[in-house]
Amino acid sequence: MPNGNIQGINKQGFMDSKLKAAADEFLVRYGGDVFDRLFSRASGARVYDEAGREILDFTSGQMCATIGHNHPEIVKALHQAGETALHMFSGMIPTVVAELGRTLARDWLPAPLQKSLFINTGSESNEAALRMAKMHTGGYEVIAIGGSWHGVTGASAAASFASDRKWYGPSLPGI
Ligand SMILES: Cc1ncc(COP(=O)(O)O)c(C=O)c1O
């Protein structure tokens, strides 16, 4: 049973039965259905629901979490960032960011790729990819396929056909 510090469990160690209702009422959702319960923690290939039940996570997290939930090295890096700097003005390049860019270029990226752009979400990655493709080709038209999902921001949503496209006003031209 998780301890009282975990979200969804009150200080006495009991589940907050109203929290799921609050999530339904107060959180904006999009896309598919959500599970009928809340989840309080995750580790490796396992997630734990609000009642402390251990469940094998065959979704692997959100696609990118294939190294497992809360990998100790990631947790360590987050702690370090919390103790040094979490976020800076865009004109200031943190030393750790320069290090990561160099490591990726030297050890990971296939030639001739060597530049990195660090952003936060899949939607932003696709925005950036579309902008780069347009700049590189000089074109602006994009082919997107039915059932595609690229995110909720402007161009990413315009290139997505897996969810409803009505009621959002005009979409990006050229898709
Ligand atoms: C294939 C694919 N592309 C893009 C996204 C958007 O990612 P994010 O939600 O991080 O913006 C998702 C998210 O589900 C996705 O599955």
The ligand as an SDF file (V2000), in Angstrom:
LIG
                    3D

 16 16  0  0  0  0  0  0  0  0999 V2000
    2.4140    9.5540  -32.5790 C   0  0  0  0  0  0  0  0  0  0  0  0
    2.2800   10.7480  -31.7020 C   0  0  0  0  0  0  0  0  0  0  0  0
    2.7440   11.9320  -32.1360 N   0  0  0  0  0  0  0  0  0  0  0  0
    2.6290   13.0400  -31.3660 C   0  0  0  0  0  0  0  0  0  0  0  0
    2.0330   12.9970  -30.1180 C   0  0  0  0  0  0  0  0  0  0  0  0
    1.9060   14.2630  -29.3160 C   0  0  0  0  0  0  0  0  0  0  0  0
    2.7120   14.2490  -28.2150 O   0  0  0  0  0  0  0  0  0  0  0  0
    2.4660   15.2280  -26.9870 P   0  0  0  0  0  0  0  0  0  0  0  0
    1.1980   14.7790  -26.3350 O   0  0  0  0  0  0  0  0  0  0  0  0
    3.6700   15.0290  -26.1180 O   0  0  0  0  0  0  0  0  0  0  0  0
    2.3560   16.6260  -27.5040 O   0  0  0  0  0  0  0  0  0  0  0  0
    1.5710   11.7930  -29.6280 C   0  0  0  0  0  0  0  0  0  0  0  0
    0.9330   11.7520  -28.3040 C   0  0  0  0  0  0  0  0  0  0  0  0
    0.1480   10.8980  -27.9880 O   0  0  0  0  0  0  0  0  0  0  0  0
    1.6610   10.6440  -30.4400 C   0  0  0  0  0  0  0  0  0  0  0  0
    1.1770    9.4740  -30.0300 O   0  0  0  0  0  0  0  0  0  0  0  0
  1  2  1  0
  2  3  1  0
  2 15  2  0
  3  4  2  0
  4  5  1  0
  5  6  1  0
  5 12  2  0
  6  7  1  0
  7  8  1  0
  8  9  2  0
  8 10  1  0
  8 11  1  0
 12 13  1  0
 12 15  1  0
 13 14  2  0
 15 16  1  0
M  END
$$$$
